[in-house]
């Protein structure tokens, strides 16, 4: 069976940065519905199209194909009094942008000093070129229900 639209693909993978440092060990395989459902970066889907189980792929994604360019406007310095007392570097919180409830963004605290907190809305991997080493572990036809929902279903996992 080949990877095509509406197949469910299992990938074992590892991600490193352009210097070869491991960014994601890929402890859990990626299982996604192929065919533009947003389960995988489009560039990766394109590269995997038509491949068969056992195929190995090493693809370098530029920032715009992965987590986007680094956007300095998403970094702000704020009064520590706006945050919980125990605020520390590495904490993450969601913030609704422009009053639109659907547009919550994840921000990370990158610095705390002198009563000020620096928050950054960029993905930790934004601005980085990433190298994906992946192997196609399994391919199966998606069920009608999976296609309808746009993502794979797993036995024993109930989505409410």
Secondary structure, 3 states (H helix, E strand, C coil): CECCCCEEEEEEEEEEECCCCEEECCCCCEEEECCCCCCCCHHHHHHHCCCECCCEEEEEECHHHCCCCCCHHHEEEEEHHHCCCCCCCCCEEEEECCCCHHHEEEEEEEEEECCEEEEECCCCCCCCCEEEEEEEEEEEECCHHHHHHCCCCCCCCCCC
